[in-house]
Amino acid sequence: MATNTQTTFTSILEISADEITLAEFEASYMATGTPCVFRQGFSCEASNWTFDSIKEKARDSKVFVRKNTNSELYRQGKKYKIVQMKFQDYINDLRQHNSRAQNRYLAVNNVTRCLAPLLEDIVQPKLIGKVHSGPHIWVGCEDHYEFNHFDPDASFLCMCIGQKKARLVSFEFLHDLQCNPLGSLGRTIQSQLGFDELPPHVTWQEAILNPGDMLYIPGFYFHQITSLTDSVSLNYFFGNSGENDFATKVIDQRLDSLLYWLCNIIDQNRALESFLPLLCNLKVTLRNFLHSQWYELLTEEQLLLLCPYIYEHLNTTKVETDAFAHIEIIPDDLPHIPRKKS
Ligand SMILES: O=C(O)CCC(=O)C(=O)O
């Protein structure tokens, strides 16, 4: 495998959050999928947190913590276990830097559900047109390496305590990043490549984030985050304002990544009996599913564009364990009713 020994990164663009409106942000940065950092753009009580202050506020709250995060399989986004524990116990381990803490990561916990006492300190960034989910909290030990992945939403990563290094690779390099095979678990798509293994033509952008900084990660952009110190950050997953703007942009600019993500979810479910009725109504299934993720309704035209890719994928990869193994799917005749083979 080619290794990337050259320095092929640039610094992520820095802009001021004070001087930009939501409309300008969406038109200039979201429309083009341009990552940027807002230095001190996340200014609320949460950017003044300390480990003691959050432990005090949410001692007995129960959080979900990933285990085995030091393993090679975790770095490739392939395998981890989850344990539930009290927030104060997790913070105590972390501050002691004990071996348990070094092999765990409190990742993407929904603050409203798991750590509600912290909510009063958090103010949603004004540059979010439509929240998909969040705020989520991430708490980890120095040197934690979070696997390289993309999400099907834009994200604002807001630094509260400590320092992180963020490295971002555009969705244009989807096919160079050796994503985990379709059907892999999770809502995100993980790359199996470390940053020292990227092919030489793959460039990335990076930034160091300090408390109060906020990083815009465009939807479907790969990102790999390393904690340079013990750290706490928050993130929101979000899309554009409007009824269909996020979907339109993603279909126009990031279709391959969208299809990879959709087919990954399809493949997670294709062996289940419950998959069959969903497949019979693929257009409706897709419309409802994307509405649940993005709060946008796809148009008939958009659905008619996406469905044939999915049928083709299923037809060309059919195996005996599929719920539709003995059924022929006719892709040209939407709405598609799978027909029994005669
Ligand atoms: O901070 C991390 O470890 C990951 C954050 C992330 O994946 C996100 O903000 O989308």
PDBQT file of the ligand as one rigid body, heavy atoms in Angstrom, charges set to zero:
ROOT
HETATM    1  O1  LIG A 401     -14.486  14.573  18.784  1.00  0.00    +0.000 OA
HETATM    2  C1  LIG A 401     -14.539  13.440  18.323  1.00  0.00    +0.000 C 
HETATM    3  O2  LIG A 401     -13.894  12.492  18.783  1.00  0.00    +0.000 OA
HETATM    4  C2  LIG A 401     -15.395  13.169  17.116  1.00  0.00    +0.000 C 
HETATM    5  C3  LIG A 401     -16.352  14.284  16.801  1.00  0.00    +0.000 C 
HETATM    6  C4  LIG A 401     -17.198  13.984  15.608  1.00  0.00    +0.000 C 
HETATM    7  O3  LIG A 401     -17.107  12.923  15.016  1.00  0.00    +0.000 OA
HETATM    8  C5  LIG A 401     -18.136  14.989  15.116  1.00  0.00    +0.000 C 
HETATM    9  O4  LIG A 401     -18.187  16.105  15.629  1.00  0.00    +0.000 OA
HETATM   10  O5  LIG A 401     -18.865  14.678  14.133  1.00  0.00    +0.000 OA
ENDROOT
TORSDOF 0
